[in-house]
Amino acid sequence: MGTETQGLASAAEIEALADQMSRIADEIHKRVMKEIKSHDGAPVNDAEQAAARALLDDEILLRQRADGLYADAATYVVKSLAVSQQQLIALTTAAAEKIRNIDRIAAVTGLAGALLRLAAAVATGNPVPIVAAVERLSKQVKVVNAIG
């Protein structure tokens, strides 16, 4: 890793991740609204409705988890994380970009779930679930890249 600092080693880094999670929640909301508007009042099939509802639920949960990270940032500092802050922000930025631009709304649900897992893992303060959540998010970004 060279001179990069380990991610989540300070309250400010956890707050930066919480900021990113809040921005992603905004992107999820915009994405769902874009999908709804794209139908111009026409009926939406059951699968798309279910995906939109699930994403709105995930948006709320992601906001709640981000708020929790803000509130408890000092207690969530992780000293031995083998992932840099730069890598964490780059990965969550890539996820946000995918949420913003992916054609199929159903593909967004995997990203949202992986982001929720990351936020929950950070709250444990344990590097093992955090690294596992980062790996899961990375895989989800690659899956979305593969489908376009």
trRosetta pair geometry for C-beta under 8 A, 3 or more apart (Angstrom, degrees):
i j d omega theta_ij theta_ji phi_ij phi_ji
1 4 4.8 -97 170 54 97 107
1 6 7.7 55 135 -80 167 67
1 82 7.8 -158 -44 -168 139 67
1 84 5.9 158 -155 -54 123 115
4 84 3.9 -25 151 -116 130 146
4 85 7.6 -163 179 34 97 73
4 86 5.8 -94 -141 22 123 123
4 87 7.7 69 168 -19 153 98
5 9 5.9 -110 161 31 109 141
5 13 7.9 -131 108 -81 124 146
5 84 6.4 110 73 -143 45 88
5 85 6.1 7 81 5 96 111
6 9 5.0 97 80 -50 89 123
6 78 7.8 -112 136 103 115 86
6 79 7.5 66 88 176 144 34
6 80 7.3 -58 177 -151 164 16
6 81 5.0 142 172 69 109 79
6 82 7.0 -46 -130 -95 108 20
6 83 7.2 78 -158 64 71 40
6 84 6.3 -98 -121 -103 28 52
6 85 7.6 80 126 -29 26 79
7 13 6.2 -179 -164 169 58 136
7 17 7.9 85 180 -63 111 127
7 78 7.7 11 102 70 68 114
7 81 5.3 -77 66 106 78 136
7 83 4.8 -34 24 102 128 80
7 84 5.3 104 -42 156 91 18
7 85 4.1 147 -111 -71 75 50
7 86 7.7 -131 -78 20 101 45
7 87 6.6 -99 -45 55 134 91
7 88 4.5 113 -140 -16 153 130
8 13 5.3 -153 -96 111 27 121
8 14 5.6 64 -137 -74 79 82
8 17 6.9 -4 -86 -18 91 146
8 76 7.1 -75 -170 131 113 92
8 77 6.6 167 155 -145 75 44
8 78 4.4 26 111 38 120 104
8 81 5.3 59 51 6 109 158
8 85 7.0 161 -25 -89 47 85
8 88 7.3 94 -36 -43 92 165
8 122 6.5 -151 -117 -137 144 101
8 130 7.1 -90 19 -159 161 158
9 13 6.0 53 42 24 58 152
9 77 6.4 43 -171 -165 27 94
9 78 6.9 -76 -82 75 48 58
9 79 6.2 74 -128 -117 83 44
9 81 7.1 -138 -59 34 80 107
9 85 7.6 -92 17 -50 91 111
10 13 4.9 100 56 3 77 99
10 14 7.3 -143 97 -1 44 85
10 77 6.2 11 -112 -121 17 115
11 14 5.7 -56 -152 39 37 110
11 15 6.2 39 150 -20 68 106
11 73 4.1 92 -156 128 83 110
11 74 4.5 -12 -90 -82 128 62
11 77 6.3 -56 -59 -67 61 107
12 15 5.5 -53 -147 38 32 114
12 16 6.4 39 151 -24 64 101
12 73 7.8 90 -46 162 20 141
13 16 5.4 -46 -148 31 35 115
13 17 6.7 36 151 -17 63 100
13 85 4.8 -99 -142 -108 120 131
14 17 5.6 -50 -152 35 36 112
14 18 6.4 40 147 -20 65 104
14 69 5.6 -150 165 -179 97 100
14 73 4.1 165 88 -145 124 89
14 76 5.2 122 -127 84 154 116
14 77 6.8 -106 -29 -82 130 57
14 122 6.7 148 -135 175 98 127
15 18 5.3 -50 -147 36 36 116
15 19 6.4 46 149 -25 65 98
15 69 7.2 166 -96 133 39 97
15 70 6.1 69 -121 -115 81 67
15 73 5.1 -3 -54 -109 83 155
16 19 5.5 -45 -151 29 34 117
16 20 6.6 35 149 -18 62 102
16 85 7.0 50 77 -170 141 118
16 89 6.7 -41 142 -84 116 119
17 20 5.5 -52 -152 35 36 113
17 21 6.4 38 149 -20 66 103
17 69 6.5 -100 90 172 98 154
17 85 8.0 -116 -54 -144 98 84
17 88 6.0 -39 -98 143 111 133
17 89 7.4 -120 -92 -78 67 75
17 92 7.2 137 -143 -15 74 161
17 122 6.6 180 116 -110 151 164
18 21 5.5 -50 -146 35 34 113
18 22 6.4 37 152 -20 64 103
18 66 4.5 125 -161 -163 77 76
18 67 7.6 132 -164 -58 121 17
18 69 3.8 -169 -84 93 113 123
18 70 4.8 165 154 -56 162 77
18 73 7.1 -87 -15 -83 139 110
19 22 5.8 -56 -153 35 30 112
19 23 6.5 29 150 -17 64 105
19 66 7.8 140 -50 -163 15 120
20 23 5.6 -53 -150 36 34 112
20 24 6.4 35 151 -20 65 104
20 89 6.0 -158 -74 -128 151 73
20 92 4.5 74 152 116 135 144
20 93 7.0 -80 -143 -61 121 68
20 96 7.5 -120 -173 -40 85 134
21 24 5.6 -52 -148 36 33 112
21 25 6.5 40 150 -23 63 100
21 62 5.7 -154 177 177 96 94
21 63 7.9 171 133 -92 95 32
21 65 6.5 -95 166 94 151 97
21 66 3.9 -171 96 -87 118 110
21 69 6.9 101 31 23 146 147
21 92 7.2 -68 -68 -157 59 143
21 115 6.7 151 -126 174 86 110
21 119 5.6 86 -122 -87 150 121
22 25 5.6 -47 -151 30 34 114
22 26 6.8 39 148 -19 62 100
22 62 8.0 169 -91 134 34 94
22 63 6.5 70 -118 -120 71 69
22 66 4.6 160 -58 157 79 162
23 26 5.4 -50 -156 32 37 116
23 27 6.6 37 146 -19 66 102
23 96 6.2 -2 117 -118 101 149
24 27 5.3 -50 -149 35 39 113
24 28 6.4 45 150 -23 67 98
24 62 6.5 -96 94 167 102 148
24 92 6.4 -93 -52 -179 135 98
24 95 6.5 8 -122 105 133 107
24 96 4.8 -115 -100 -90 82 96
24 99 6.6 104 -157 19 83 157
24 115 5.9 -145 130 -152 156 158
25 28 5.6 -46 -148 31 34 113
25 29 6.6 36 151 -19 62 103
25 59 4.9 112 -157 -158 82 74
25 62 4.4 -176 -83 97 102 117
25 63 4.7 114 -154 -63 167 83
25 66 6.7 -108 -17 -4 134 142
26 29 5.7 -56 -154 35 32 112
26 30 6.4 30 152 -17 66 106
27 30 5.6 -52 -144 38 34 111
27 31 6.1 37 155 -24 66 107
27 96 4.9 140 -1 -156 165 85
27 99 4.7 96 130 99 119 126
27 100 5.2 -70 -156 -66 116 86
28 31 5.7 -57 -148 35 29 113
28 32 6.5 27 156 -17 65 105
28 55 5.5 -162 -176 176 106 100
28 56 7.8 168 138 -91 108 37
28 58 6.5 -121 -167 95 158 102
28 59 4.4 -165 97 -88 129 100
28 62 7.0 113 10 33 150 150
28 99 5.8 -60 -79 -173 62 141
28 108 6.9 144 -125 166 81 129
28 112 6.0 80 -110 -100 135 119
29 32 6.0 -56 -150 36 29 107
29 33 6.4 25 155 -15 64 109
29 56 7.5 74 -107 -116 69 73
29 59 5.3 103 -62 -144 82 153
30 33 5.8 -60 -148 41 30 110
30 34 6.2 36 153 -24 66 106
30 100 7.2 8 89 -117 124 77
31 34 5.6 -51 -148 33 30 114
31 35 6.5 31 152 -19 62 104
31 55 7.2 -93 88 167 110 151
31 99 5.4 -106 -43 164 152 83
31 100 6.5 -126 -75 -105 106 33
31 102 7.9 27 -146 50 134 89
31 105 6.9 149 150 -121 104 90
31 108 6.0 154 134 -111 153 162
32 35 5.7 -54 -152 34 33 113
32 36 6.4 32 152 -19 66 105
32 52 5.1 117 -148 -148 102 85
32 55 5.1 179 -76 98 119 128
32 56 5.8 112 -147 -64 174 86
32 59 7.4 -88 -4 -34 139 141
32 105 7.2 89 -104 -145 58 129
33 36 5.6 -52 -147 36 34 112
33 37 6.2 30 156 -15 66 108
34 37 5.9 -59 -145 41 28 108
34 38 6.3 38 153 -33 63 105
35 38 5.7 -50 -151 21 30 117
35 39 7.7 29 154 -21 57 98
35 48 7.0 -161 166 -174 125 111
35 52 6.1 -154 91 -94 135 113
35 105 4.8 29 -99 -70 153 139
36 39 6.5 -60 -173 22 35 109
36 44 7.4 -48 -122 -67 62 150
36 52 6.7 97 -64 -140 94 150
37 40 7.4 40 173 -68 52 49
39 42 4.7 -127 173 56 87 84
39 43 7.5 -117 -179 77 133 17
39 44 5.4 -73 -85 -75 166 91
44 48 4.9 -111 176 89 100 121
44 49 5.2 126 109 -61 113 88
44 52 7.5 -2 153 -1 153 143
45 48 5.1 87 61 14 79 103
45 49 7.0 -143 98 -7 38 91
46 49 5.5 -56 -146 37 32 113
46 50 6.2 32 157 -20 67 106
47 50 5.8 -54 -148 35 29 111
47 51 6.4 29 153 -18 63 106
47 106 7.0 -17 156 -76 104 128
48 51 5.6 -52 -145 37 33 112
48 52 6.2 34 155 -20 66 106
48 105 6.3 80 -143 53 82 131
48 106 7.6 -91 -102 -50 57 93
49 52 5.8 -56 -147 36 29 110
49 53 6.3 28 156 -17 65 106
50 53 5.8 -55 -147 37 30 110
50 54 6.2 30 155 -19 64 108
51 54 5.8 -56 -147 38 29 111
51 55 6.3 28 155 -19 65 107
51 105 5.0 127 124 114 134 105
51 106 4.7 -92 -109 -90 149 67
51 108 7.6 103 172 54 111 96
51 109 5.9 -107 -147 -48 88 125
52 55 5.8 -56 -148 37 29 110
52 56 6.5 29 155 -18 64 104
52 105 6.4 0 -71 152 74 152
53 56 5.8 -55 -149 35 31 109
53 57 6.5 33 151 -18 65 104
54 57 5.6 -54 -152 36 33 113
54 58 6.3 34 149 -19 66 105
54 109 5.7 21 107 -120 129 120
54 112 7.9 145 131 79 90 146
55 58 5.3 -51 -145 38 36 113
55 59 6.3 46 151 -28 65 98
55 105 7.0 -89 -26 176 151 104
55 108 6.0 28 -106 105 132 120
55 109 6.2 -104 -72 -89 88 76
55 112 5.9 179 -127 -38 74 166
56 59 5.4 -42 -148 27 35 118
56 60 6.8 36 153 -17 62 100
57 60 5.9 -54 -156 34 33 110
57 61 6.4 28 151 -14 66 109
58 61 5.6 -57 -145 42 34 110
58 62 6.0 38 155 -23 68 106
58 109 7.3 166 -21 -136 155 65
58 112 4.0 57 149 160 155 132
58 113 6.9 -81 -119 -65 136 55
58 115 8.0 91 172 66 115 108
58 116 6.2 -104 -150 -50 93 130
59 62 5.8 -55 -146 36 26 111
59 63 6.5 28 154 -18 62 105
59 112 7.6 -56 -56 -140 57 130
60 63 5.8 -56 -153 35 30 111
60 64 6.5 29 151 -18 64 106
61 64 5.5 -53 -148 36 34 113
61 65 6.3 31 154 -17 67 105
61 116 5.8 19 115 -121 121 124
62 65 5.8 -53 -144 38 31 109
62 66 6.2 34 154 -20 64 105
62 112 7.0 -97 -49 -159 133 87
62 115 6.1 15 -115 117 124 117
62 116 5.9 -97 -81 -85 81 81
62 119 6.5 154 -136 -12 65 158
63 66 5.7 -53 -146 36 30 112
63 67 6.3 33 153 -20 63 105
64 67 5.6 -53 -150 35 31 113
64 68 6.5 33 150 -20 63 104
65 68 5.4 -50 -149 35 35 114
65 69 6.5 40 150 -22 65 100
65 116 6.6 149 -6 -140 158 66
65 119 3.6 77 142 143 139 139
65 120 6.4 -72 -129 -61 136 63
65 123 7.1 -105 -154 -39 92 130
66 69 5.6 -50 -152 32 34 113
66 70 6.6 38 149 -19 64 100
66 119 6.6 -69 -61 -130 58 136
67 70 5.6 -50 -152 33 35 113
67 71 6.3 32 152 -19 66 108
68 71 5.6 -55 -144 38 33 111
68 72 6.1 -12 170 18 68 111
68 119 7.9 102 60 167 110 107
68 123 6.2 4 124 -101 126 128
69 72 6.8 -79 -136 57 21 80
69 73 6.1 56 162 -81 64 78
69 76 6.6 -61 -138 31 72 164
69 119 6.6 -99 -44 -153 126 90
69 122 6.2 18 -108 106 117 133
69 123 6.9 -105 -82 -75 76 86
70 73 6.2 -17 -148 -38 23 109
72 75 4.8 -51 180 45 92 111
72 76 5.7 88 119 -26 93 105
72 123 7.3 63 79 -133 134 84
73 76 5.9 -71 -146 39 30 107
73 77 7.7 58 157 -54 62 78
74 77 6.6 -20 -168 -24 36 108
75 125 7.1 -75 140 -74 70 137
76 122 5.8 47 177 154 134 83
76 123 6.1 -62 -110 -118 128 36
76 125 5.1 -138 -141 -81 54 88
77 125 7.3 24 60 -133 36 102
78 81 4.6 64 117 -38 121 114
78 122 7.6 -110 -23 -144 130 67
78 125 5.7 -179 -81 -160 86 56
78 126 7.5 -79 -118 15 116 2
78 127 5.6 136 -177 -73 126 80
78 130 6.4 -22 -102 -7 174 164
80 127 5.3 -82 90 -38 84 151
81 127 4.8 -169 -94 -119 64 105
81 130 6.0 -49 -121 97 117 143
81 131 7.1 179 -150 -61 79 90
82 127 7.0 84 1 -176 78 131
82 131 6.4 26 49 -98 97 128
83 87 5.2 -118 -175 81 85 131
83 88 5.9 95 135 -56 117 92
83 130 7.3 -138 27 132 131 106
83 131 6.4 170 -26 -105 118 76
83 134 5.4 -129 -90 -123 165 176
84 87 4.5 101 58 3 81 101
84 88 7.1 -143 98 -4 46 84
85 88 5.6 -53 -150 35 36 113
85 89 6.3 29 155 -14 68 106
86 89 6.1 -57 -145 40 28 106
86 90 6.1 30 155 -19 64 110
87 90 5.7 -55 -142 39 29 112
87 91 6.2 28 159 -20 64 108
87 134 7.7 47 128 -165 111 135
88 91 5.9 -59 -148 36 26 109
88 92 6.4 15 159 -8 64 109
88 134 6.9 -77 -104 -114 79 120
89 92 6.0 -58 -142 43 31 104
89 93 6.0 36 155 -23 65 109
90 93 5.6 -55 -145 37 28 114
90 94 6.4 31 154 -21 63 104
91 94 5.7 -51 -150 33 31 112
91 95 6.6 32 150 -18 63 103
91 134 6.6 78 89 -155 172 86
91 137 5.8 87 159 115 122 122
91 138 6.0 -60 -135 -81 126 79
91 141 6.8 -134 -158 -24 77 153
92 95 5.4 -47 -148 35 38 115
92 96 6.4 43 151 -21 65 101
92 115 7.0 94 -128 -120 92 103
92 118 7.6 -155 -85 104 107 163
92 137 7.5 -19 -81 169 64 150
93 96 5.6 -51 -149 34 33 113
93 97 6.5 36 152 -20 64 104
94 97 5.7 -53 -150 35 32 113
94 98 6.5 34 152 -19 64 104
94 141 5.0 42 122 -143 120 143
95 98 5.7 -54 -150 35 33 112
95 99 6.4 35 151 -21 65 104
95 111 5.1 159 -158 -165 98 114
95 114 7.3 -142 -121 85 140 116
95 115 6.0 152 147 -70 156 113
95 137 6.2 -51 -68 -173 137 107
95 140 7.3 37 -112 96 106 113
95 141 5.7 -93 -78 -83 72 105
96 99 5.6 -52 -149 34 33 113
96 100 6.4 34 152 -21 65 107
97 100 5.7 -56 -150 35 31 114
97 101 6.2 -7 164 9 66 117
98 101 6.4 -79 -139 52 25 88
98 102 5.4 33 173 -43 71 110
98 107 7.9 -105 163 129 107 110
98 108 7.6 168 125 -108 89 71
98 111 5.9 -178 93 -90 125 157
98 141 6.1 -164 -26 -132 150 73
98 144 4.5 64 -162 123 139 152
98 145 7.5 -80 -102 -58 123 66
99 102 6.7 -32 -116 13 18 109
99 108 5.3 82 -127 -135 75 107
99 111 5.8 -147 -69 101 93 148
99 112 7.5 93 -105 -62 123 84
102 105 7.6 138 101 -90 104 29
102 107 4.9 -128 168 84 145 125
102 108 5.8 177 62 -64 136 84
102 144 5.8 -70 -93 -162 132 115
102 147 7.8 41 -146 90 109 108
102 148 7.7 118 -138 97 72 66
103 107 7.8 53 61 23 60 135
103 148 6.6 -5 11 104 117 111
104 107 4.6 87 83 -7 97 106
104 108 7.9 -163 105 -13 60 80
104 147 7.3 -60 32 139 126 133
105 108 5.5 -42 -166 17 51 118
105 109 7.8 62 144 -31 66 89
106 109 5.9 -35 -167 6 47 115
107 110 6.6 -46 -171 25 46 107
107 111 7.5 40 141 -9 67 107
107 143 7.9 -166 -155 120 97 98
107 144 5.5 118 166 -115 118 91
107 147 6.0 -152 -113 80 142 146
108 111 5.6 -61 -160 41 47 113
108 112 6.0 47 147 -24 77 106
109 112 5.6 -54 -145 36 33 112
109 113 6.3 35 156 -19 66 105
110 113 5.8 -54 -148 37 30 112
110 114 6.4 29 155 -17 64 107
110 140 4.8 -172 136 -140 103 113
110 143 6.5 -46 113 82 155 141
110 144 7.4 -173 74 -56 118 100
111 114 5.8 -57 -148 37 31 110
111 115 6.3 31 154 -19 66 106
111 137 7.6 66 -145 -144 63 76
111 140 5.1 158 -91 145 58 129
111 141 7.1 79 -111 -76 103 60
111 144 6.3 11 -57 -44 118 144
112 115 5.7 -55 -149 36 31 112
112 116 6.4 33 152 -20 64 105
113 116 5.6 -53 -148 34 32 112
113 117 6.5 35 152 -20 64 103
113 140 7.8 180 67 -102 87 153
114 117 5.6 -50 -150 33 34 114
114 118 6.6 37 150 -21 64 102
114 133 7.2 145 -172 -169 69 74
114 136 4.9 -164 -133 124 101 97
114 137 4.1 147 152 -94 121 65
114 139 7.8 -166 -113 62 146 82
114 140 4.3 -138 -21 -2 156 153
115 118 5.6 -50 -151 32 35 113
115 119 6.5 34 152 -17 66 103
115 137 6.5 86 -72 -112 53 119
116 119 5.8 -52 -148 36 33 110
116 120 6.3 30 154 -15 66 108
117 120 5.8 -58 -147 41 31 109
117 121 6.1 33 154 -23 66 108
117 133 4.5 -168 125 -128 96 105
117 136 5.9 -16 86 79 149 147
117 137 7.5 -163 67 -53 106 92
118 121 5.6 -55 -144 35 29 112
118 122 6.5 34 156 -23 64 102
118 130 7.4 63 -149 -145 67 63
118 133 4.1 157 -91 148 58 125
118 134 6.5 87 -114 -72 109 54
118 136 7.8 -156 -57 66 86 104
118 137 5.6 10 -52 -45 129 137
119 122 5.9 -50 -151 29 30 112
119 123 6.9 33 150 -21 60 104
120 123 5.7 -55 -157 31 35 115
120 124 7.3 41 147 -26 63 96
120 129 8.0 -72 109 146 83 132
120 133 7.5 177 62 -99 79 149
121 124 5.7 -46 -163 19 41 114
121 126 7.6 -95 -172 65 75 81
121 129 4.0 -154 -136 127 101 98
121 130 4.5 158 139 -87 116 51
121 132 7.0 -167 -118 63 149 87
121 133 3.9 -150 1 -13 153 146
122 125 7.7 43 169 -66 43 41
122 130 5.9 79 -82 -109 55 108
122 133 7.9 -100 -33 68 71 153
124 129 5.4 49 44 53 152 135
124 130 7.3 -149 58 -46 105 87
126 129 5.5 61 85 21 105 97
126 130 6.8 176 90 -11 53 95
127 130 5.4 -68 -147 43 36 115
127 131 5.9 35 162 -22 76 106
128 131 6.2 -55 -147 34 24 106
128 132 6.5 22 155 -14 60 109
129 132 5.3 -54 -145 41 38 115
129 133 6.1 40 155 -22 69 105
130 133 5.7 -56 -148 37 29 110
130 134 6.4 31 152 -20 64 104
131 134 5.6 -51 -146 35 33 113
131 135 6.4 34 153 -19 64 104
132 135 5.7 -54 -150 36 31 112
132 136 6.4 33 151 -21 64 105
133 136 5.5 -50 -146 35 34 113
133 137 6.4 35 154 -18 65 104
134 137 5.8 -54 -148 37 31 110
134 138 6.3 35 151 -21 64 107
135 138 5.6 -53 -148 35 31 115
135 139 6.5 33 153 -19 64 104
136 139 5.7 -54 -151 35 31 112
136 140 6.5 32 151 -20 65 105
137 140 5.6 -53 -148 35 34 113
137 141 6.5 36 153 -20 66 101
138 141 5.8 -51 -151 32 31 111
138 142 6.6 30 151 -16 63 106
139 142 5.6 -57 -152 38 34 112
139 143 6.4 38 150 -24 67 103
140 143 5.5 -48 -147 32 35 114
140 144 6.5 32 155 -15 65 103
141 144 5.9 -57 -151 39 31 109
141 145 6.4 37 148 -23 64 105
142 145 5.4 -49 -147 33 34 116
142 146 6.4 37 153 -24 64 103
143 146 5.7 -55 -154 32 31 113
143 147 6.8 15 155 -9 64 106
144 147 6.0 -61 -146 41 34 101
